[in-house]
Amino acid sequence: MAISKLDLVLSFTGLCLLNLIAAVDSTALGVSLPTIANPLGATSTQAYWAGSSFVLASSAVQPIYAAFSNAFGRRTLTLIALALFTIGTIVGSTAQNVASLLVGRTLQGAGGGGFLTMTYVVLVDLFTLRKRANAIALIGLVWLVGTVVGPIAGGAFTEYVTWRWIFWICLPFAGMSIFLIAFLLKTPHEPLQLGQALKMVDWAGAVVFTGCLTSFLLAISWGGSMFAWSSYQTLVPLIIGAVGLVAWLFYEHYVPTSPILPLVLLGNRTNLALFTGTIFMGIIQYGLVYYLPLYYQLSKGYSPLMSGVALLPQCVLSGPTTTITSVIISKTGKYRLVIWIGWALLSLGCGLLVLLTNETTVPQWIFLNAVSGLGLGCLFTSQSMATQAASEPQHMAIAAGLSPFFRALGQTIGIVIGDSIFQNTLRQKADEYSNNITQLGAVLDGLPEESQDRADLLAALNPSFHAIWWTLTAFALASLALSLCIPQLSLDQSQPVVPSEEPGNDVERTAESRGVHQEAEIIELQERQGADESV
C-alpha cells in the first residue's frame, strides 16, 4: 500500500510529537529529584527509583511492542503505549507518597518505551534504508529540543511553581498525539485479522520475558543500595531472572513460529557488537543525565533550574551533530567512520569530566561538557543504521525496535551503577552522609560557608563523582574497541549484504542466498515507492 506525501508528513509529525514527550519527560525529573524527595518523605534510594522505574519498565516491554505490532498493527500498539503513558502521567501528578509516584513513573515508562520502539518500527515501514538516516536525523532534532527543554522546565517548575507540573505539562501533548496517531498514522504495514493475530503472537514468550527481565533488573537496581549483594533479597530475583532469560532464549529458538526476538539477530556478530555498544551508550547517557545535575547542585551549589541550564552545552551540541552525521550517512552511505569518531569523542568527553571539582569555573565546565555531547550526537543515528544494514529485510523492523530497547536497558543499568558507585565511594570519605544523597544539598546549605565540616564534605564529593566519570569512560573505551569489528555494509539495498560469520572470512553472501527473499524485497519496494519518492 503506497501512501501519499500528506499521509507521510502527518504520520511523521505524530512520531515527532511522541518523541518530544518522551524526551521532555525522561530528562525533566532528574534535576528535581532532590527537591521531590522532601515533601514525599523519600530516601535517596526511593527518590532515584523514580528515575530508574521509568527506564526499567521501558526496557521490559520494548521488544513486546515490536513483535506484537507485526500482528495487531502499528497504530494499535502505539495507541496502547499512549494510553499507558497518559494514565501514568495522571497518577504521578497526583502522587501523595513515594509508592504512588513510582506507580505513575512505571506506567509512564511502559508507555514511553512503546513510543521509542514504535518510532523505529514505523520508520522502517515509511522509508528505505538510506532515506531512513534523514528521518532519524529529524527525530534527533526533536530529542535535542526535548532534552534542552526538559531539564530547564523541570528545574523552573520545581523552583517557582511545583514539581507536579513536570507531569501536567505532558498531558496536552499526549492528547494531540492520540488524535494524530488514531486518525492520521498510516503505514504500508497491514495488521492481521484479530483471530489470526491472537494465534500468531507468542503470548507465553512475552510473559516469561517480561517477568524474567523485570526480576533481573530489580535485583541489580537494589543490590548494594537497598539490600546487600549477598542477601537473598538480591540473589533470589537475580538468579531467577538470569536463568529464566537463558531458558527463554532456548524457548524462542525452538518453540514459537513467530518469536518475539529472532535469535538470528543475536547470532550475527555485527549486530551483537552493535547491541552491546548501544547498551553501553545508554549507561553513559543516563549516567550523565542523572549525575551531572547532582554534581552542579551539590558541588557547585546551583539551583534545580541552573543545574538544568548547565546541561545545555552537551544537549545543544548533540542535536546538530546528529543532524550533520545523519546527512553524511545518507549522502555517502558510510557509517563506520562516524561510529569510530563518536566513541572516540565520547571516551574523551567522559574522561575530561574527572577535571570537574567544586572550584571549576563556568567556562571550564562548559568546555568539559561539550565533548561528550559531540560523541553522543555522532552515535545516535550511526549505531541504528549499522544495525539495520546488518539485518535481513524480514527482521529489519524488529532490529530497529531493539536499538531503543538495548539503549533503555543500558539507561536502567546506568542509573543503578551511578547510585551504587556514588554511595559506596562517599561512604569511604563521609559515611554519615552516604545513605541519603537527596539530603546532601540541605546539609550543605545548613553548614556555615567557611566551616571545616562543609569543606570536608565538599572534598568528599569530588572522588565520588570522579568514580562515576571514570566508570563511564571505561564503558566508552570498551565500545570503541568493539566498534573496530563492525564492517561497512551497503545502505543501497533492502536486503543487506552481510559478511560471513566464519572467522577470517569476509566473503559476501552469494547471489543464491540473497535471492531467497527476492520476491519479498520486490513487494516491499513497491509498497514504499510512493513514500520514498516524496522524501
FENWO-V850435 format. One record per backbone hydrogen bond with DSSP energy under -0.5 kcal/mol. NH is the residue of the N-H (numbers start at 1). CO is the residue of the C=O. If there is no record, write none. Layout:
nh->[NH:NH]
co->[CO:CO]
This chain:
nh->[8:9:10:11:12:13:14:15:16:17:18:19:20:21:22:23:24:25:26:27:28:29:31:32:33:33:36:37:38:38:39:40:41:41:42:47:48:49:50:50:52:53:55:56:57:58:59:60:61:62:64:65:66:67:68:69:70:70:71:71:72:73:77:78:79:80:81:82:83:84:85:86:87:88:89:90:91:92:93:94:95:98:101:102:103:104:105:106:107:108:109:110:111:112:113:114:115:116:117:118:119:120:121:122:123:124:125:126:127:130:132:133:133:134:135:136:137:138:139:140:141:142:143:144:145:146:147:148:149:150:151:152:153:154:155:156:157:158:159:160:161:161:165:166:167:168:169:170:171:171:172:173:174:175:176:177:178:179:180:181:182:183:184:185:185:192:197:198:199:200:201:203:206:207:208:209:210:211:212:213:214:215:216:217:218:219:220:221:222:223:224:225:225:226:227:231:234:235:236:238:239:240:241:242:243:244:245:246:247:248:249:250:251:252:253:254:255:256:265:266:267:268:269:272:273:274:275:276:277:278:279:280:281:282:283:284:285:286:287:288:289:290:291:292:294:295:296:297:298:299:300:302:305:307:308:309:310:311:312:315:316:317:318:319:320:321:322:323:324:325:326:327:328:329:330:331:332:333:339:340:341:342:343:344:345:346:347:348:349:350:351:352:353:354:355:356:360:365:366:367:368:369:370:371:373:374:375:376:377:378:379:380:381:382:383:384:385:386:387:388:389:390:391:395:396:396:399:400:401:402:403:403:404:405:406:407:408:409:410:411:412:413:414:415:416:417:418:419:420:421:422:423:424:425:426:427:428:428:429:429:430:433:434:436:439:440:443:444:445:446:447:447:451:455:456:457:458:459:460:461:462:463:464:465:466:467:468:469:470:471:472:473:474:475:476:477:478:479:480:481:482:483:484:484:485:486:489:496:496:498:500:505:506:514:515:516:517:518:521:522:523:524:525:526:527:528:529:532:533:534:535:535]
co->[4:5:6:7:8:9:10:11:12:13:14:15:16:17:18:19:20:21:22:23:24:25:27:29:29:30:32:33:34:35:35:36:37:38:37:43:44:45:46:47:48:49:51:52:53:54:55:56:57:58:61:61:62:63:64:65:66:67:67:68:68:69:73:74:75:76:77:78:79:80:81:82:83:84:85:86:87:88:89:90:92:40:97:98:99:100:101:102:103:104:105:106:107:108:109:110:111:112:113:114:115:116:117:118:119:120:121:122:123:491:128:129:130:131:131:132:133:134:135:136:137:138:139:140:141:142:143:144:145:146:147:148:149:150:151:152:153:154:155:156:156:157:162:163:164:164:165:167:167:168:168:169:170:171:172:173:174:175:176:177:178:179:180:180:181:71:193:194:195:196:197:201:202:203:204:205:206:207:208:209:210:211:212:213:214:215:216:217:218:219:227:222:227:222:222:228:231:231:232:234:235:236:237:238:239:240:241:242:243:244:245:246:247:248:249:250:251:251:262:263:263:264:267:268:269:270:271:272:273:274:275:276:277:278:279:280:281:282:283:284:285:286:287:288:290:291:292:293:294:295:295:296:155:303:304:305:306:308:309:311:312:313:314:315:316:317:318:319:320:321:322:323:324:325:326:327:328:329:335:336:337:338:339:340:341:342:343:344:345:346:347:348:349:351:352:353:357:361:362:363:364:365:366:367:369:370:371:372:373:374:375:376:377:378:379:380:381:382:383:384:385:386:388:392:392:393:395:396:397:398:399:400:400:401:402:403:404:405:406:407:408:409:410:411:412:413:414:415:416:417:418:419:420:421:422:423:424:425:425:426:426:430:431:433:436:437:439:440:441:442:443:444:448:451:452:453:454:455:456:457:458:459:460:461:462:463:464:465:466:467:468:469:470:471:472:473:474:475:476:477:478:479:480:481:482:483:487:391:494:496:507:502:504:510:511:513:514:515:517:518:519:520:521:522:523:524:525:528:529:530:531:532]
